[in-house]
Amino acid sequence: MRWKSGNGRLSPGWFGSIGLAVLLFSAVACGSESSVTPAVTPALSPVAVQTPEPTPESTPVGIPTAEPSPTLLPTLTPEPARATPTNPVEAPVTLQVLTPPDRIGVEVGAVRVAGITSGSEIGINGIPVEVLEDGTFQRDLALIDGVNLIEVMASGPGEQTTSRQLVVFYVSPTAGLPFTLLYPPDGLTVSQPEVDVLGVTTLDAIVGVNQIPVDVNSLGVFSASVALEEGANLVEVVATNIQGNIRFQTVAVFYTP
């Protein structure tokens, strides 16, 4: 096939130029597409991921757990207990006055002060009185008309002291036979199988305790010990003189062993 040129015919040189241009354009077009077109990355839809809550007992996966090594403590040897010197605590001194009762009225100018103590010394109105081995003590005192104050003080080791104060009223009767029962009080309860009976009257009086004669000393004080039976006991004291005057008093004493 022949191409025309100028005169209606195409020359083969012109066709070659056109072909070369087409080839270059195609090459450029292909290179432009490969370099300009961006790479398209498919969009990833978000997926909800649940994170488990940590628990005290859970151990992260993949992390080895190491057992705690025991802590070595130094061994302490206890020292032997040392005896601490202590001063013995001394018990307080006790004092009980059995007779006369506080604020009693008597018809005779004398009373017997008697009691029991844990102390080693007794003073009655400042006068030392002997304390027996069982802790008992007694002393007869003369009274004045009216009010009489009696102070009993007990002393023990370590300069410990305790005291009791009593008031006794003495009013002498103008007629009859003076008589006062000092001990025991009516209704007394004791744990011993006997009780002491104390009283005062005149020097010329004859006294009987449960019909047993009892001596009267130079101050008019008399005393006797009465055996008791378990339960209630009646103690009767009778005083009389040569003028025929009679005085008596009965009290109940309960013995509970």
QUIZIJO-V920498 format. One record per pair of residues at least 4 apart in sequence whose C-alpha atoms are under 8 Angstrom apart, sorted by the first residue. I is the first residue (numbers start at 1). GAP is how many residues later the second one is. D is the distance in Angstrom with one decimal. If there is no record, write none. Layout:
# QUIZIJO-V920498
[[I;GAP;D] [I;GAP;D]]
This chain:
# QUIZIJO-V920498
[[2;7;7.8] [2;8;7.7] [2;9;7.9] [2;10;8.0] [3;6;4.8] [3;7;3.9] [3;8;5.1] [3;9;6.3] [4;4;5.0] [4;5;1.3] [4;6;3.5] [4;7;5.5] [5;4;3.6] [5;5;4.1] [5;6;5.0] [6;4;7.4] [10;4;7.1] [10;5;7.5] [11;4;6.9] [12;4;6.3] [13;4;6.5] [14;4;6.4] [15;4;6.2] [16;4;6.2] [17;4;6.3] [18;4;6.3] [19;4;6.2] [20;4;6.3] [21;4;6.1] [22;4;6.2] [23;4;6.2] [24;4;6.1] [25;4;6.0] [26;4;6.1] [27;4;6.2] [28;4;6.1] [29;4;6.3] [30;4;6.5] [31;4;6.3] [32;4;5.7] [33;4;5.6] [54;4;6.6] [59;4;7.5] [59;6;7.7] [90;67;7.9] [90;68;7.9] [92;68;7.0] [93;24;7.3] [93;25;5.6] [93;26;5.5] [93;61;7.2] [93;62;6.9] [93;63;6.1] [93;67;6.6] [93;68;6.4] [93;69;6.4] [94;23;5.4] [94;24;5.3] [94;25;6.8] [94;60;7.8] [94;68;7.1] [95;20;7.5] [95;21;6.1] [95;22;4.4] [95;23;6.8] [95;24;7.8] [95;59;6.7] [95;67;7.0] [95;68;7.2] [95;69;7.8] [96;19;5.4] [96;20;5.3] [96;21;6.3] [97;16;7.4] [97;17;6.0] [97;18;4.2] [97;19;6.6] [97;67;7.7] [98;15;7.6] [98;16;5.7] [98;17;4.8] [98;18;7.7] [98;85;7.8] [99;13;6.8] [99;14;5.4] [99;15;5.4] [99;16;6.8] [99;83;6.4] [99;84;6.4] [100;4;7.2] [100;11;6.9] [100;12;6.7] [100;13;5.9] [100;14;7.5] [100;66;7.9] [100;68;7.8] [100;82;5.8] [100;83;7.4] [101;65;7.5] [101;81;7.2] [102;64;4.9] [102;65;5.5] [102;66;6.6] [103;63;6.7] [103;64;4.8] [103;65;5.1] [103;66;6.7] [104;63;7.2] [104;64;5.2] [104;65;6.2] [105;63;6.0] [105;64;4.5] [105;65;5.8] [105;66;7.3] [106;62;7.4] [106;63;6.1] [106;64;5.0] [106;65;6.5] [106;66;7.8] [106;73;7.6] [106;74;5.7] [107;63;5.9] [107;64;5.5] [107;65;4.9] [107;66;6.3] [107;71;5.2] [107;72;5.9] [107;73;6.2] [107;94;7.7] [108;62;6.7] [108;63;7.5] [108;64;6.2] [108;70;6.0] [108;71;6.7] [108;72;7.2] [108;92;6.3] [108;93;6.0] [108;94;7.1] [108;112;7.6] [109;33;5.8] [109;34;4.6] [109;35;6.4] [109;36;7.4] [109;61;6.3] [109;63;7.6] [109;110;7.8] [110;30;7.0] [110;31;5.5] [110;32;4.3] [110;33;5.1] [110;90;6.9] [110;109;6.1] [110;110;7.0] [110;111;7.1] [111;29;5.7] [111;30;5.4] [111;31;6.6] [111;32;7.4] [111;71;8.0] [111;88;7.6] [111;89;6.8] [111;110;6.8] [112;26;6.8] [112;27;5.6] [112;28;4.2] [112;29;6.1] [112;86;7.7] [112;87;8.0] [112;109;7.1] [113;25;5.4] [113;26;5.3] [113;27;6.0] [113;28;7.3] [114;22;7.4] [114;23;5.6] [114;24;4.1] [114;25;6.5] [115;21;5.7] [115;22;5.6] [115;23;6.6] [116;19;5.2] [116;20;4.2] [116;21;6.1] [117;18;5.1] [117;19;6.4] [117;20;8.0] [117;37;7.1] [118;17;6.0] [118;38;7.6] [119;16;7.5] [119;35;5.7] [119;36;5.2] [119;37;4.5] [119;38;7.8] [120;11;6.6] [120;34;7.4] [120;35;6.1] [120;36;5.4] [120;37;7.8] [121;7;7.4] [121;8;7.2] [121;9;7.1] [121;10;6.4] [121;33;5.7] [121;34;5.2] [121;35;6.8] [122;6;5.9] [122;7;5.3] [122;8;6.9] [122;9;6.8] [122;15;7.9] [122;30;7.1] [122;31;5.7] [122;32;4.6] [122;33;6.5] [123;4;5.1] [123;5;4.4] [123;6;5.7] [123;29;5.8] [123;30;5.2] [123;31;6.6] [124;4;6.6] [124;5;7.0] [124;15;8.0] [124;26;7.1] [124;27;5.7] [124;28;4.6] [124;29;6.5] [125;25;6.1] [125;26;5.2] [125;27;6.5] [129;8;7.0] [129;9;7.4] [129;10;7.1] [130;7;6.3] [130;8;7.9] [131;4;5.8] [131;5;5.9] [131;6;5.1] [132;4;5.5] [132;5;6.4] [140;79;7.9] [140;81;7.7] [142;77;7.2] [143;5;6.6] [143;27;6.9] [144;4;6.8] [144;26;6.8] [145;24;7.6] [145;25;5.3] [145;26;6.0] [145;27;7.5] [146;23;5.4] [146;24;5.0] [146;25;6.1] [147;20;6.8] [147;21;6.0] [147;22;4.7] [147;23;6.5] [148;19;5.7] [148;20;5.0] [148;21;6.1] [148;22;7.5] [149;16;7.1] [149;17;5.9] [149;18;4.8] [149;19;6.5] [150;15;5.7] [150;16;5.0] [150;17;6.2] [150;18;7.6] [151;12;7.0] [151;13;5.8] [151;14;4.5] [151;15;6.4] [152;11;5.4] [152;12;5.2] [152;13;6.4] [153;8;6.9] [153;9;5.8] [153;10;4.1] [153;11;6.5] [154;7;5.5] [154;8;5.4] [154;9;6.1] [155;4;6.7] [155;5;5.7] [155;6;4.4] [155;7;6.7] [156;4;5.1] [156;5;6.3] [172;6;7.3] [173;4;8.0] [173;5;6.5] [176;69;6.0] [177;24;7.5] [177;25;7.3] [177;63;7.3] [177;64;7.3] [177;68;5.8] [177;69;6.8] [177;70;6.8] [178;23;5.5] [178;24;6.3] [179;20;7.5] [179;21;5.8] [179;22;4.5] [179;23;7.4] [179;60;7.4] [179;68;6.7] [180;19;5.6] [180;20;5.4] [180;21;6.6] [181;17;6.3] [181;18;4.3] [181;19;6.6] [181;56;8.0] [181;68;7.4] [182;15;7.8] [182;16;5.4] [182;17;4.9] [182;18;7.5] [183;13;7.3] [183;14;5.4] [183;15;5.0] [183;16;6.8] [184;4;6.7] [184;11;7.7] [184;12;7.1] [184;13;6.0] [184;14;7.3] [184;67;7.5] [184;69;7.7] [185;66;6.9] [186;64;8.0] [186;65;4.6] [186;66;5.3] [186;67;6.7] [187;64;7.0] [187;65;5.1] [187;66;5.4] [187;67;6.9] [188;64;6.9] [188;65;4.9] [188;66;6.2] [189;64;5.9] [189;65;4.6] [189;66;5.9] [189;67;7.1] [190;5;7.9] [190;63;7.5] [190;64;6.2] [190;65;5.2] [190;66;6.3] [190;67;7.9] [191;64;5.8] [191;65;5.2] [191;66;4.9] [192;63;6.9] [192;64;7.8] [192;65;6.6] [193;34;6.0] [193;35;5.1] [193;36;6.8] [193;37;7.8] [193;62;6.7] [193;64;7.6] [194;31;6.6] [194;32;5.4] [194;33;4.3] [194;34;5.1] [195;30;5.7] [195;31;5.4] [195;32;6.7] [195;33;7.3] [196;27;6.9] [196;28;5.7] [196;29;4.4] [196;30;6.3] [197;26;5.3] [197;27;5.1] [197;28;6.1] [197;29;7.2] [198;23;7.4] [198;24;5.9] [198;25;4.5] [198;26;6.8] [199;22;5.8] [199;23;5.5] [199;24;6.6] [200;19;8.0] [200;20;5.2] [200;21;4.3] [200;22;6.0] [201;4;6.7] [201;15;7.9] [201;19;5.0] [201;20;6.6] [201;21;7.9] [201;38;7.6] [202;17;8.0] [202;18;5.1] [203;13;6.5] [203;14;7.2] [203;15;6.6] [203;16;7.1] [203;17;5.0] [204;37;6.2] [204;38;7.7] [205;11;7.7] [205;34;6.2] [205;35;5.4] [205;36;4.5] [205;37;7.6] [206;7;7.5] [206;8;7.6] [206;9;7.7] [206;10;7.8] [206;33;5.5] [206;34;5.3] [206;35;6.1] [207;6;5.8] [207;7;5.5] [207;8;7.1] [207;9;7.5] [207;15;7.9] [207;30;7.2] [207;31;5.7] [207;32;4.4] [207;33;6.7] [208;4;5.0] [208;5;4.3] [208;6;5.5] [208;29;5.8] [208;30;5.3] [208;31;6.5] [209;4;6.5] [209;5;6.8] [209;15;7.3] [209;26;7.2] [209;27;5.8] [209;28;4.6] [209;29;6.6] [210;25;6.2] [210;26;5.2] [210;27;6.4] [211;25;7.9] [211;26;7.9] [211;27;8.0] [214;8;6.7] [214;9;7.0] [214;10;6.7] [215;7;6.0] [215;8;7.6] [216;4;5.4] [216;5;5.5] [216;6;4.7] [216;7;7.9] [217;4;5.5] [217;5;6.5] [226;9;8.0] [228;5;6.4] [228;27;6.6] [229;4;6.7] [229;26;6.6] [230;24;7.4] [230;25;5.0] [230;26;6.1] [230;27;7.2] [231;23;5.3] [231;24;5.0] [231;25;6.2] [232;20;6.6] [232;21;5.8] [232;22;4.4] [232;23;6.4] [233;19;5.5] [233;20;5.1] [233;21;6.0] [233;22;7.5] [234;16;6.7] [234;17;5.8] [234;18;4.6] [234;19;6.3] [235;15;5.6] [235;16;5.3] [235;17;6.2] [235;18;7.3] [236;12;7.2] [236;13;5.9] [236;14;4.3] [236;15;6.6] [237;11;5.4] [237;12;5.4] [237;13;6.3] [238;8;7.2] [238;9;5.8] [238;10;4.1] [238;11;6.7] [239;7;5.7] [239;8;5.1] [239;9;6.0] [240;4;6.4] [240;5;5.4] [240;6;4.4] [240;7;6.3] [241;4;5.7] [241;5;7.0]]
